[in-house]
Amino acid sequence: MISGRVWIFGDDVNTDVMMPGHVLYASEAAQTGALFATLRPGFVDEVGRGDILIAGRNFGCGSSRPAARSLVNVGIACLVADGINSLFLRNCVSYGLEAMSCPGVSAAFSEGDIATVDMERGTVVNATTGATLAG
């Protein structure tokens, strides 16, 4: 079971936004520092270890940049999205980021809610509202 504060992202979040081209060949620390810099300036300074990312459809579309590693590096414990791009899902597995597709999850949460994710059962619970979804 993973419980944490929720950060909300929308549909079609591209790996180019997670890891911009100017840091593609930079150090891992520089790549992590640039995470979502254009989409959500200051995100890396606000996110905390154990937080959960909730997203819409097609999260992680784009290229095979190792952006999942940056999510792990900033402390994201789990990704739950309406849909996860298959290439990005493979990168989540490679870098140890728990990830689950769960249709409707983005509509069931607001930023700052507390989510509890049970990967074995495939459930996501919004501890703030009591909503329960199946992944």
Buried (B, 14 or more C-beta within 10 A) or exposed (E): EBBBBBBBBEBBBBBBBBBBEEBBEBEEEEBBBBBBBEBBEEBBEEBEEEBBBBBBBBBBBBBEBBBBBBBBBBEBBBBBBBBBBEBBBBBBEEBEBBBBBBEEBBEBBEEEBBBBBBBEEEBBBBEEEEBEBEB
